[in-house]
Amino acid sequence: MGVDGCRAGWLAVTFDGEACAVSVVSSARSLVEQVPEATIFIDMPIGLPHVDQPVRRCEPEARKLLGPRRSSVFNVPCREALDAPTYADGSARNAAITGRKLSRQSWAIVPKIRELDELLLARPALRASLREAHPEVCFAQ
């Protein structure tokens, strides 16, 4: 299953080896319940930076791999910024932890990142089947 966030919730495309099916579900929890045996590749950060680990190695590696298209990889908000009430506060929290402010693009998807992070913290076993995937990196490969 390939997944991305959308206004209505989460857009999912499943492939059973022969055919694709497209659906929209309202929550990340619904995604994993829809196809519990599937590996889910999601265009959303998993494993957020935080005060004890302020840098994720995957962003610099993805930028390096993408070369001229590296701008499609944006900085991921740290966990401490997820509950900030405003963009300014979230960006300031992120800068204090990671040394980098948040882009408006990053801030716009904070609700989706928070939802997914909370699900994975509550159900750590899902980490075996729920994988972060960046479309530009997939296309490059």
Secondary structure by P-SEA (a helix, b strand, c coil): cbbbbccccbbbbbbccccccccccccaaaaaaaccccccccccccccccccccccaaaaaaaaaaccccccccccccccccccccaaaaaaaaaaaccccccaaaaaaaaaaaaaaaaaaacccccccbbbbbaaaaaac
